[in-house]
């Protein structure tokens, strides 16, 4: 349930740091006119209604102060569904409203959101109605990019793409994006949008040291078509951290919550790999998350890496990684512990 903007916890004014553009580099998304910060904040898992509002507010404010102006959402982020957008809308009203034109906001629709046949997929009805609901929860009249969150095998791609084009023409989204599309359907979406005079602005795939699927076909396609990419899960849902080095599962970790990460992923092979990565990180003077983020940013086909954060120190780690070029010998040292090109191991 949305929190009233008059909530007493939200009364203190927010003055953004004057240095907010000093730390995070920006990179233009494909051949568009839009540069994005190399680090973006995703609200997938840490902005549900069960989380303290004060913590969520602190994270959003700190991210903005560090130059992370791209906030990534989806209609069903929570839990419950819609809660992340509602939380963001509350903080937008209380703290960030006057900075709206400095923000780059994205949301998505494609997965299940409400009961019945019209609350899921890629149909025109679902995408249009979902965006209207998202704008209400986010308390804004437009988003900067709206994504088709997944391929819907039961809806012609022409219908999905035509809806995206109409949404852009309506001004309720400024750019069109797709997520989780394979290379061939990415090309088809690009062609269909181009025929309507709309640019495919960005693609959002999963990418990390443990999932290099995009390197085989998707990234070459994005380079050819000059489309940006915003990669999610650069820490492989928390596997690329020091939390599990001893093979146990901390009570507050994602592996302890089967919605996000199955504890069975902590195999002997994983432990061997993460300990190897930790050794490379230590030699490079980095933490495992810093190394993992710097690694996905090593190739400019990746416009930005979307991170989640449950505390502000995680934002600071990612900001540091965003301007840390990895020497070739460090990249090479990671190869024995990473997935192969085109392979996903976690």
PyMOL commands that set and color helices and strands:
alter all, ss='L'
color gray80, all
select helices_A, chain A and resi 8-10+53-65+83-102+124-138+157-170+183-195+213-216+218-225+254-256+263-265+268-284+288-296+312-322+328-337
alter helices_A, ss='H'
color red, helices_A
select strands_A, chain A and resi 26-28+35-37+39-42+70-72+104-109+143-148+173-179+200-204+228-231+304-307
alter strands_A, ss='S'
color yellow, strands_A
deselect
rebuild
show_as cartoon
